[in-house]
Structure formats: structure tokens, C-alpha cells
């Protein structure tokens, strides 16, 4: 095993399979633990794992708890289908499939009869990841979560927060009043706000 | 044309000597990883994007990522203007580059994803496929793509009945054989091996030995280039 804190490159031998298990940034190649990214070698003593803390940027993989920005693609009564576009605080493409679903119980803390009352196609939504992997599930139950940008269903103008309490949003062009599950910072365009 | 005179080649190199090489990691800020490489008269830029969602969807593999390397020669990269766009040769090089890189990248970590590797030849002077793979490898490491090793490539060949390392333009055109080789330098596993021309078994073994040694020298330069970029980051 090499010394902790050593700079390693992909392919550098850091330990053997008898000494440590492969952890983040390492792989077991025929009994040899090698670094897979450029970074600093560390030993996770709790799990007996060899780890490399990367110096480079790393691919963006969705994990439960991540805050994401997505676009609504389809709305059904019990489910909203979205396309995940951006992970807050990350500036790289999202790895793999980007199709996700928001089940109706996860839309808000309060009871929601139909998802069609809270989202419309084309809305930009901030959500958190509750399940990653092959089937991505999101939740918008939270103060900072929900629609951050939406368009009028009558004239497609960008909706603004309604001045009176008759509805959540109103259209500055045609005056249409619309309901959405909006985030606390609706319309401010904070893509990296968590 | 006499390609070897008094044991020296046209540019004054010994048979087992590489051309001057300069590698810079991360010159492109909008790419996830990039590399600029000068190798003799070759000038090559490589950029890596991804892993990202593989499109069109029918190319997605549910168990691993797809490597999509694209090798392209600029129209001004050669003496006579090259007709822009893909051709038989560039499609072949793109394919063999993808296959060489696939063997070291841990593709199973990114199912349904695609990694784009764009190799742009700005100036060509023989050995561009080897230079392209070498630059792409640095760009992949710069992008933080997990790999078992940093692949490296180098060619050997036969010129004036002598087996030589790293053919230059005139040697490539007038020479008797060309053997491009790409390896994973830690294990010396061969990722790419081609041969154009005729060599005896002994000559082939010598060419392979020269190319392996050349690859190990270039592997050191790749690491130095990556270290230079990230050391300057730490100093800032």
C-alpha cells in the first residue's frame, strides 16, 4: 500500500486486494487496487477501503437528496413526468437517463387531488431526488421546491406572481390567473439555490 | 530518397528517438476535459464531453456507457487541401480510437450514457492516430472519467531497411512499414495494433519493442502535463 496523501493517476497501483477493498476513485483490477481518477490517495479505515479524492471535476451522477432543475414534459392526475436538466451547484452534463417522475403524494406536504392543478407542460421546476438509479423519483414538497418559471396556458407569456391572493400566478399580457405549486423564489432564476 | 544516412534520420534523430512532444491539459474551458498536443509537426486538440445521456436513444446500452470518438482532420492540416467532413480513413480511426479507449474506461459505471471524444487534427505530419489517442487519453483524465490506466500510443516502422521509432511525414510516405501501437502502460496490455507494409517476424518484434518503449516515455509526459495543470490550480 502506498502512503496516504500521495498524488495518484489513473492506473497507479495503490494497494492489493488483500490489504484494502476498492472504494471511491479506485478499482480492483485482477487483485490490484488501482486509482481510476487523478487525485489524492486516502484510506477509509472504517470500511477498510482505498479511496482517491479527485482533483479533477467528476461526472454528475444523480443521488438521493440532490436538488435538480427540470422541465415538465407530461402531466397526469397521479404523476408528473419531467426531464432533469441541471443539478444545483454542478456545471456538467447529467450522466445517463434524465427522465424522472414526481408522484402526486410527493408534490406538496398538503393533499393534492390532481397533479394537473399544480403543474403544466413546459414549467421549470426545482425538486429533490428521492430515488436515483433506473427509475428516478423526485419530490417538490418543501418551501424552496416547486415551479420556478412557467408560461401562460392562454398566450404563452411568462407568468408572474399574482398581486392579489385570488391565484398563485397571473399573466402580465392577458391577465389570466393560474394555479401552480410555486417555489419561494419563483421567477428569480436561481438555478443553483438549494 | 535516402531516409537514413550515417545511422541518422532526415531530421537528425536516432532510430529509437521520438520527435519533440508538448502536451497541455485543459486548454478548453467549455469542455469537460481537453488536451492540446504538439508531436513533431502534428498539432492536435482533443475535447471530452460527458458522460451524458446517449442520444439517439437506440444507441443506449443499459449496462454501460458508449464511447463516441470522432477523429477529424481540418481541411488546412495537410499540404493539399483536404475535403472537409468524414471520409473512409477518419471513420476507421474514429472506430479504432473508440475501441482502444473503451478497454480502459470503466464504462459499466455509467449505464445508458455516452462519452463524446472529439479529436481535431489542426496540423498533420504522420502518426496522427497515435497522437489523437494520446491527446484523448489526457483529455479523459482531465474530465475525471474513471479509467484503469491512461492509454498511450506511438508508432514504429521500417525505413531504409532499418526499424525506427515514431515515423515523420517523409518516412511515412517513403518508408516500408508502419506499426501504430496503443497500450495501457501499467500492464502493457495492447489496446491497438495495426500494420501497414511488410516486416519479418524479427523486424516486427523489434518494432513492437521500440513502440512499447516510446509509449512508456510518452506516458510520463502525459502525467507531467496533468500534474502541471492541477499543481497550478493548487497554487492559485
Boltz contact constraints between the chains, C-beta under 6 A:
constraints:
  - contact:
      token1: [A, 9]
      token2: [B, 223]
      max_distance: 6.0
  - contact:
      token1: [A, 10]
      token2: [B, 141]
      max_distance: 6.0
  - contact:
      token1: [A, 10]
      token2: [B, 147]
      max_distance: 6.0
  - contact:
      token1: [A, 10]
      token2: [B, 150]
      max_distance: 6.0
  - contact:
      token1: [A, 11]
      token2: [B, 149]
      max_distance: 6.0
  - contact:
      token1: [A, 11]
      token2: [B, 150]
      max_distance: 6.0
  - contact:
      token1: [A, 11]
      token2: [B, 186]
      max_distance: 6.0
  - contact:
      token1: [A, 29]
      token2: [B, 148]
      max_distance: 6.0
  - contact:
      token1: [A, 36]
      token2: [B, 146]
      max_distance: 6.0
  - contact:
      token1: [A, 36]
      token2: [B, 147]
      max_distance: 6.0
  - contact:
      token1: [A, 37]
      token2: [B, 144]
      max_distance: 6.0
  - contact:
      token1: [A, 37]
      token2: [B, 146]
      max_distance: 6.0
  - contact:
      token1: [A, 38]
      token2: [B, 141]
      max_distance: 6.0
  - contact:
      token1: [A, 38]
      token2: [B, 226]
      max_distance: 6.0
  - contact:
      token1: [A, 54]
      token2: [B, 144]
      max_distance: 6.0
  - contact:
      token1: [A, 55]
      token2: [B, 230]
      max_distance: 6.0
  - contact:
      token1: [A, 56]
      token2: [B, 144]
      max_distance: 6.0
  - contact:
      token1: [A, 57]
      token2: [B, 144]
      max_distance: 6.0
  - contact:
      token1: [A, 58]
      token2: [B, 144]
      max_distance: 6.0
  - contact:
      token1: [A, 59]
      token2: [B, 51]
      max_distance: 6.0
  - contact:
      token1: [A, 92]
      token2: [B, 32]
      max_distance: 6.0
  - contact:
      token1: [A, 93]
      token2: [B, 50]
      max_distance: 6.0
  - contact:
      token1: [A, 93]
      token2: [B, 52]
      max_distance: 6.0
  - contact:
      token1: [A, 95]
      token2: [B, 51]
      max_distance: 6.0
  - contact:
      token1: [A, 95]
      token2: [B, 110]
      max_distance: 6.0
  - contact:
      token1: [A, 95]
      token2: [B, 113]
      max_distance: 6.0
  - contact:
      token1: [A, 96]
      token2: [B, 111]
      max_distance: 6.0
  - contact:
      token1: [A, 96]
      token2: [B, 112]
      max_distance: 6.0
  - contact:
      token1: [A, 96]
      token2: [B, 113]
      max_distance: 6.0
  - contact:
      token1: [A, 97]
      token2: [B, 112]
      max_distance: 6.0
  - contact:
      token1: [A, 98]
      token2: [B, 53]
      max_distance: 6.0
